[in-house]
């Protein structure tokens, strides 16, 4: 199960983040990935401007009920990366535990990408996801968002022209089991549609009762 959102970030927000990233200090992406697989750059998370940009993206994510209903996020971590010409990230699966140490790690249930470059600004650099339905080739407009299970193989093809910028991250969900997350997300989506289509109906609250009681049974806190 995968979530895609267009226009998570407005054009002005993307522009501000890109200005920040153009000034930011960078380190090799191999500090968070295998040298045999990963060749990119990642912005220094300790930089104050990068931290402001990180909070801005996270705030936009948490403001979208489609995201919170889909992911049920308990913990989220995010970094910005950059692919110049020749850079790539070969087929890989994200680690089960993400963080600087085991004491500061989160369990990666879901991974996400926020695209910060329009497709016409660079060549190559497609995001390739090995899904249960076959290979998916994804190249979205700047400001778009996608979220997918962390246990799926994926890669970024080599950039052949221009520069590809993105925010990437990992989510530990309150619901570890994917089928439970899917069921909870479906119930919440039905409730929202009922509220929209039948604002005076008592049924949305009945859906909410089932939704909340399932969370009491399944949520890890």
Kinemage of the C-alpha trace (Angstrom):
@kinemage 1
@onewidth
@group {chain A} dominant
@subgroup {mainchain}
@vectorlist {calphas} color= white
{ca unk a 1} P 0.000 0.000 0.000
{ca unk a 2} L 1.345 3.378 -1.045
{ca unk a 3} L 0.298 7.007 -0.568
{ca unk a 4} L 0.971 9.760 -3.097
{ca unk a 5} L 0.075 13.417 -2.511
{ca unk a 6} L 0.455 16.185 -5.057
{ca unk a 7} L 1.369 19.666 -3.828
{ca unk a 8} L 2.331 18.773 -0.276
{ca unk a 9} L 4.533 21.860 -0.541
{ca unk a 10} L 3.592 25.016 -2.405
{ca unk a 11} L 5.955 26.394 -5.040
{ca unk a 12} L 7.052 29.201 -2.707
{ca unk a 13} L 7.851 26.677 0.036
{ca unk a 14} L 9.879 24.544 -2.366
{ca unk a 15} L 11.773 27.644 -3.501
{ca unk a 16} L 12.635 28.633 0.086
{ca unk a 17} L 13.841 25.119 0.907
{ca unk a 18} L 15.920 24.986 -2.262
{ca unk a 19} L 17.551 28.323 -1.332
{ca unk a 20} L 18.419 26.876 2.068
{ca unk a 21} L 19.818 23.700 0.547
{ca unk a 22} L 21.933 25.683 -1.926
{ca unk a 23} L 23.721 27.290 1.063
{ca unk a 24} L 23.838 24.199 3.280
{ca unk a 25} L 26.957 22.180 4.084
{ca unk a 26} L 26.899 18.614 2.733
{ca unk a 27} L 28.437 15.273 3.591
{ca unk a 28} L 28.730 12.032 1.672
{ca unk a 29} L 25.567 9.941 1.630
{ca unk a 30} L 27.695 6.927 2.496
{ca unk a 31} L 27.556 8.031 6.147
{ca unk a 32} L 24.021 6.571 6.183
{ca unk a 33} L 24.322 3.866 3.512
{ca unk a 34} L 26.632 1.274 1.990
{ca unk a 35} L 29.430 2.636 -0.213
{ca unk a 36} L 28.831 -0.147 -2.739
{ca unk a 37} L 25.235 1.009 -3.259
{ca unk a 38} L 24.978 4.703 -2.443
{ca unk a 39} L 26.553 7.699 -4.163
{ca unk a 40} L 24.866 10.965 -3.251
{ca unk a 41} L 25.150 13.930 -0.892
{ca unk a 42} L 23.080 14.720 2.181
{ca unk a 43} L 22.643 18.071 3.925
{ca unk a 44} L 24.179 18.453 7.377
{ca unk a 45} L 21.307 17.865 9.814
{ca unk a 46} L 23.117 19.954 12.445
{ca unk a 47} L 22.919 23.119 10.336
{ca unk a 48} L 20.354 25.538 11.801
{ca unk a 49} L 18.837 26.515 8.454
{ca unk a 50} L 18.504 22.845 7.502
{ca unk a 51} L 16.706 22.219 10.798
{ca unk a 52} L 14.230 25.031 10.012
{ca unk a 53} L 13.584 23.510 6.579
{ca unk a 54} L 13.132 20.077 8.156
{ca unk a 55} L 10.481 21.372 10.548
{ca unk a 56} L 8.700 23.137 7.675
{ca unk a 57} L 8.367 19.902 5.680
{ca unk a 58} L 7.306 17.866 8.715
{ca unk a 59} L 4.673 20.459 9.636
{ca unk a 60} L 3.182 20.239 6.137
{ca unk a 61} L 3.127 16.446 6.348
{ca unk a 62} L 1.351 16.395 9.715
{ca unk a 63} L -1.171 18.976 8.493
{ca unk a 64} L -2.461 16.508 5.900
{ca unk a 65} L -5.067 14.077 7.301
{ca unk a 66} L -4.404 11.742 4.372
{ca unk a 67} L -0.850 11.293 5.676
{ca unk a 68} L -1.650 10.929 9.358
{ca unk a 69} L -4.516 8.538 8.602
{ca unk a 70} L -2.338 6.424 6.306
{ca unk a 71} L 0.865 6.315 8.360
{ca unk a 72} L -0.351 6.702 11.966
{ca unk a 73} L 3.081 8.239 12.705
{ca unk a 74} L 4.628 7.832 16.123
{ca unk a 75} L 8.162 8.959 15.216
{ca unk a 76} L 9.479 10.525 12.011
{ca unk a 77} L 12.997 11.371 10.880
{ca unk a 78} L 13.873 13.345 7.759
{ca unk a 79} L 16.966 14.381 5.799
{ca unk a 80} L 17.621 16.263 2.563
{ca unk a 81} L 19.666 14.697 -0.214
{ca unk a 82} L 21.133 15.771 -3.516
{ca unk a 83} L 22.134 13.851 -6.643
{ca unk a 84} L 24.526 15.532 -9.057
{ca unk a 85} L 25.453 14.111 -12.475
{ca unk a 86} L 26.586 10.495 -12.172
{ca unk a 87} L 25.163 10.009 -8.674
{ca unk a 88} L 22.831 7.096 -7.955
{ca unk a 89} L 21.493 4.771 -5.272
{ca unk a 90} L 21.326 1.155 -6.396
{ca unk a 91} L 18.580 -1.320 -5.432
{ca unk a 92} L 18.327 -1.494 -1.648
{ca unk a 93} L 15.893 -1.939 1.204
{ca unk a 94} L 15.918 0.582 4.033
{ca unk a 95} L 17.312 -0.634 7.347
{ca unk a 96} L 14.846 -1.821 9.971
{ca unk a 97} L 16.274 0.633 12.514
{ca unk a 98} L 17.085 4.187 11.406
{ca unk a 99} L 19.020 6.672 13.518
{ca unk a 100} L 22.477 7.693 14.723
{ca unk a 101} L 22.551 4.932 17.371
{ca unk a 102} L 20.403 2.117 18.753
{ca unk a 103} L 19.331 4.316 21.674
{ca unk a 104} L 18.103 7.002 19.245
{ca unk a 105} L 16.760 4.719 16.520
{ca unk a 106} L 13.228 4.336 15.242
{ca unk a 107} L 11.765 1.232 13.624
{ca unk a 108} L 11.302 1.984 9.918
{ca unk a 109} L 7.786 0.849 9.036
{ca unk a 110} L 7.324 3.355 6.204
{ca unk a 111} L 9.662 5.400 4.027
{ca unk a 112} L 8.870 8.603 2.157
{ca unk a 113} L 10.205 11.039 -0.426
{ca unk a 114} L 9.271 14.677 -0.957
{ca unk a 115} L 10.358 15.718 -4.445
{ca unk a 116} L 12.036 19.151 -4.561
{ca unk a 117} L 12.951 19.254 -8.269
{ca unk a 118} L 10.595 19.354 -11.245
{ca unk a 119} L 11.163 16.542 -13.792
{ca unk a 120} L 12.264 18.928 -16.543
{ca unk a 121} L 15.131 20.237 -14.360
{ca unk a 122} L 17.130 17.007 -14.551
{ca unk a 123} L 17.581 13.886 -16.665
{ca unk a 124} L 17.715 10.366 -15.245
{ca unk a 125} L 17.298 10.132 -11.483
{ca unk a 126} L 13.994 8.236 -11.661
{ca unk a 127} L 12.813 6.642 -8.418
{ca unk a 128} L 12.207 2.925 -9.045
{ca unk a 129} L 10.073 0.962 -6.598
{ca unk a 130} L 9.843 -2.844 -6.706
{ca unk a 131} L 6.206 -3.245 -5.664
{ca unk a 132} L 4.073 -6.414 -5.438
{ca unk a 133} L 2.534 -5.269 -8.739
{ca unk a 134} L 5.860 -4.950 -10.536
{ca unk a 135} L 8.393 -2.211 -11.044
{ca unk a 136} L 7.060 1.330 -10.693
{ca unk a 137} L 9.023 4.241 -12.207
{ca unk a 138} L 8.240 7.493 -10.415
{ca unk a 139} L 9.275 11.055 -11.233
{ca unk a 140} L 6.984 13.603 -9.603
{ca unk a 141} L 6.714 17.380 -9.685
{ca unk a 142} L 8.415 19.504 -7.036
{ca unk a 143} L 6.379 19.555 -3.815
{ca unk a 144} L 4.896 16.082 -4.360
{ca unk a 145} L 5.040 13.386 -1.701
{ca unk a 146} L 5.047 9.601 -1.715
{ca unk a 147} L 5.093 7.097 1.159
{ca unk a 148} L 5.615 3.340 0.873
{ca unk a 149} L 6.525 0.313 3.052
{ca unk a 150} L 10.187 0.340 4.090
{ca unk a 151} L 10.629 -3.335 3.234
{ca unk a 152} L 10.249 -2.691 -0.514
{ca unk a 153} L 13.355 -2.691 -2.714
{ca unk a 154} L 13.897 0.649 -4.431
{ca unk a 155} L 16.584 2.707 -6.168
{ca unk a 156} L 17.382 6.070 -7.738
{ca unk a 157} L 18.693 5.776 -11.289
{ca unk a 158} L 21.872 7.717 -12.187
{ca unk a 159} L 21.359 11.423 -12.846
{ca unk a 160} L 22.657 12.233 -16.332
{ca unk a 161} L 21.970 15.981 -16.421
{ca unk a 162} L 21.151 18.621 -13.801
{ca unk a 163} L 20.680 18.068 -10.068
{ca unk a 164} L 17.963 16.131 -8.233
{ca unk a 165} L 16.955 17.412 -4.762
{ca unk a 166} L 14.620 15.645 -2.326
{ca unk a 167} L 13.654 15.201 1.298
{ca unk a 168} L 13.594 11.577 2.398
{ca unk a 169} L 12.659 9.988 5.674
{ca unk a 170} L 11.333 7.123 7.736
{ca unk a 171} L 8.323 6.616 9.958
{ca unk a 172} L 7.704 4.437 12.966
{ca unk a 173} L 3.964 3.898 13.035
{ca unk a 174} L 1.751 3.334 16.053
{ca unk a 175} L 0.606 0.292 14.043
{ca unk a 176} L 3.416 -2.114 13.157
{ca unk a 177} L 1.214 -4.464 11.076
{ca unk a 178} L 0.559 -3.166 7.508
{ca unk a 179} L -2.884 -4.784 7.258
{ca unk a 180} L -3.968 -3.032 10.442
{ca unk a 181} L -2.735 0.315 9.098
{ca unk a 182} L -4.650 -0.265 5.862
{ca unk a 183} L -7.850 -1.088 7.726
{ca unk a 184} L -7.560 1.925 10.029
{ca unk a 185} L -6.834 4.236 7.084
{ca unk a 186} L -9.841 2.872 5.188
{ca unk a 187} L -12.163 3.426 8.154
{ca unk a 188} L -10.947 6.981 8.655
{ca unk a 189} L -11.341 7.731 4.937
{ca unk a 190} L -14.923 6.426 5.022
{ca unk a 191} L -15.669 8.547 8.086
{ca unk a 192} L -14.353 11.712 6.394
{ca unk a 193} L -16.419 11.010 3.269
{ca unk a 194} L -19.534 10.477 5.360
{ca unk a 195} L -18.984 13.761 7.212
{ca unk a 196} L -18.591 15.525 3.857
{ca unk a 197} L -21.568 13.920 2.112
{ca unk a 198} L -23.934 13.572 5.096
{ca unk a 199} L -22.998 16.194 7.697
{ca unk a 200} L -26.090 15.494 9.834
{ca unk a 201} L -25.758 11.711 9.835
{ca unk a 202} L -24.994 9.830 13.085
{ca unk a 203} L -22.955 7.224 11.182
{ca unk a 204} L -19.595 9.048 11.187
{ca unk a 205} L -19.463 8.797 14.979
{ca unk a 206} L -20.192 5.080 14.784
{ca unk a 207} L -17.280 4.704 12.369
{ca unk a 208} L -15.171 6.770 14.765
{ca unk a 209} L -16.098 4.447 17.628
{ca unk a 210} L -14.907 1.382 15.695
{ca unk a 211} L -11.784 3.263 14.552
{ca unk a 212} L -10.808 4.311 18.085
{ca unk a 213} L -11.519 0.936 19.652
{ca unk a 214} L -9.363 -0.821 17.057
{ca unk a 215} L -6.578 1.628 17.866
{ca unk a 216} L -6.924 0.749 21.544
{ca unk a 217} L -6.449 -2.913 20.634
{ca unk a 218} L -3.566 -2.517 18.195
{ca unk a 219} L -1.577 0.676 18.876
{ca unk a 220} L 1.947 0.449 20.319
{ca unk a 221} L 2.650 3.351 22.686
